[in-house]
Amino acid sequence: MIFLYGGIAGTVGTLGEAATRMRVVNIDDGSVPGFLTGGLRAVGWFLFVLFTVMLSDTGAADTRFVAVRRNTGVFQGQEPVPAAKP
């Protein structure tokens, strides 16, 4: 669905482009992006926004999960080292 929207926007333009009387064009030759490029751009921007929201932190620190190396320590069954008390 997003790819289809981007493809149509890349070929015909968007409402925002019509409202501002502007158009996205190639800087070298003035051609419009086209269906494939417009679709890929739309998917790329969607994924960028999705990952940015997913990876954003709310400011709370969750210390229950940490990264561990697979070849040492806890991953191989040893007892965890307690965290330092402040």
C-alpha beads as a LAMMPS data file, in Angstrom:
LAMMPS data file: protein, C-alpha beads

86 atoms
85 bonds

1 atom types
1 bond types

-500.0 500.0 xlo xhi
-500.0 500.0 ylo yhi
-500.0 500.0 zlo zhi

Masses

1 110.0

Atoms # bond

1 1 1 0.000 0.000 0.000
2 1 1 2.799 2.394 0.927
3 1 1 4.745 1.454 -2.199
4 1 1 1.662 2.103 -4.338
5 1 1 1.153 5.519 -2.748
6 1 1 4.810 6.401 -3.325
7 1 1 4.635 5.179 -6.909
8 1 1 1.625 7.347 -7.648
9 1 1 3.199 10.302 -5.834
10 1 1 6.412 9.837 -7.800
11 1 1 4.547 9.760 -11.098
12 1 1 1.702 12.264 -10.750
13 1 1 2.616 14.189 -7.599
14 1 1 1.037 14.678 -4.200
15 1 1 -1.583 17.045 -2.838
16 1 1 1.159 18.878 -0.968
17 1 1 3.018 19.463 -4.213
18 1 1 -0.154 20.703 -5.851
19 1 1 -0.969 23.021 -2.942
20 1 1 2.496 24.580 -2.938
21 1 1 2.746 24.516 -6.753
22 1 1 6.075 22.699 -6.498
23 1 1 7.359 19.354 -7.780
24 1 1 10.112 16.904 -6.793
25 1 1 12.477 16.602 -9.768
26 1 1 15.917 15.210 -10.562
27 1 1 18.481 17.975 -10.148
28 1 1 20.466 16.824 -13.197
29 1 1 17.804 16.640 -15.888
30 1 1 14.520 17.838 -14.327
31 1 1 12.737 14.482 -14.691
32 1 1 10.202 13.282 -12.109
33 1 1 11.148 10.314 -9.888
34 1 1 8.783 7.798 -11.487
35 1 1 6.807 4.897 -10.069
36 1 1 9.659 2.669 -8.862
37 1 1 11.775 5.417 -7.303
38 1 1 8.743 7.080 -5.700
39 1 1 7.586 3.771 -4.237
40 1 1 11.002 2.936 -2.840
41 1 1 11.328 6.419 -1.333
42 1 1 7.934 6.062 0.376
43 1 1 8.867 2.663 1.825
44 1 1 12.233 4.016 2.967
45 1 1 10.695 7.006 4.742
46 1 1 8.076 4.763 6.364
47 1 1 10.747 2.409 7.686
48 1 1 12.841 5.345 8.906
49 1 1 9.932 6.734 10.912
50 1 1 8.938 3.287 12.193
51 1 1 12.444 2.431 13.399
52 1 1 12.945 5.884 14.901
53 1 1 9.781 5.501 16.961
54 1 1 10.590 1.916 17.911
55 1 1 14.137 2.689 18.982
56 1 1 13.412 5.931 20.778
57 1 1 13.892 5.808 24.520
58 1 1 11.413 7.251 26.970
59 1 1 14.175 8.262 29.367
60 1 1 13.600 5.397 31.797
61 1 1 16.564 3.108 32.327
62 1 1 15.710 -0.579 32.409
63 1 1 18.650 -2.353 34.016
64 1 1 17.116 -5.828 33.968
65 1 1 18.503 -6.573 30.507
66 1 1 22.118 -6.239 29.460
67 1 1 24.265 -7.493 26.600
68 1 1 26.346 -10.594 27.360
69 1 1 29.104 -12.242 25.391
70 1 1 28.168 -15.731 24.292
71 1 1 31.579 -17.284 24.868
72 1 1 31.972 -16.306 28.559
73 1 1 30.238 -15.947 31.886
74 1 1 26.488 -16.087 32.387
75 1 1 25.757 -17.447 28.930
76 1 1 27.742 -20.589 29.784
77 1 1 25.985 -21.103 33.110
78 1 1 28.223 -19.210 35.552
79 1 1 26.702 -17.143 38.343
80 1 1 26.086 -13.489 37.491
81 1 1 28.156 -10.801 39.168
82 1 1 25.899 -8.544 41.287
83 1 1 25.589 -4.929 40.176
84 1 1 27.396 -2.289 42.185
85 1 1 25.237 -0.479 44.745
86 1 1 25.305 3.329 44.476

Bonds

1 1 1 2
2 1 2 3
3 1 3 4
4 1 4 5
5 1 5 6
6 1 6 7
7 1 7 8
8 1 8 9
9 1 9 10
10 1 10 11
11 1 11 12
12 1 12 13
13 1 13 14
14 1 14 15
15 1 15 16
16 1 16 17
17 1 17 18
18 1 18 19
19 1 19 20
20 1 20 21
21 1 21 22
22 1 22 23
23 1 23 24
24 1 24 25
25 1 25 26
26 1 26 27
27 1 27 28
28 1 28 29
29 1 29 30
30 1 30 31
31 1 31 32
32 1 32 33
33 1 33 34
34 1 34 35
35 1 35 36
36 1 36 37
37 1 37 38
38 1 38 39
39 1 39 40
40 1 40 41
41 1 41 42
42 1 42 43
43 1 43 44
44 1 44 45
45 1 45 46
46 1 46 47
47 1 47 48
48 1 48 49
49 1 49 50
50 1 50 51
51 1 51 52
52 1 52 53
53 1 53 54
54 1 54 55
55 1 55 56
56 1 56 57
57 1 57 58
58 1 58 59
59 1 59 60
60 1 60 61
61 1 61 62
62 1 62 63
63 1 63 64
64 1 64 65
65 1 65 66
66 1 66 67
67 1 67 68
68 1 68 69
69 1 69 70
70 1 70 71
71 1 71 72
72 1 72 73
73 1 73 74
74 1 74 75
75 1 75 76
76 1 76 77
77 1 77 78
78 1 78 79
79 1 79 80
80 1 80 81
81 1 81 82
82 1 82 83
83 1 83 84
84 1 84 85
85 1 85 86
